[in-house]
Amino acid sequence: MQAFHPCPPVGISLPKKAVALALGVASTVLRVLRPHPATPTPGQKIVLLEPFGMGDAISLLPLVAVLRDHGFSVVVCARPVTMARMGMPG
């Protein structure tokens, strides 16, 4: 009897594996050669994208508060909630 697999294994071709390996090695080399990591400086603008609507954006308030306390300008972009999306007529 064969074992039951709810999700069959995904086969990745050899060329795709080679490209992924090459990109991984290239990113590692670039990271090592970089003298120091880029750090954002206060005054820069940070855009937070919230694709699900403003209800979920409330969970971002602590992050926004910390960023603003450190001198960053924060813009939150969210999808507007409509009555139809909430399942209500109107």
Secondary structure as UniProt FT lines:
FT   HELIX           14..33
FT   TURN            42..43
FT   STRAND          45..50
FT   TURN            51..52
FT   HELIX           54..57
FT   HELIX           58..60
FT   HELIX           61..69
FT   TURN            70..71
FT   STRAND          73..78
FT   TURN            83..87
//
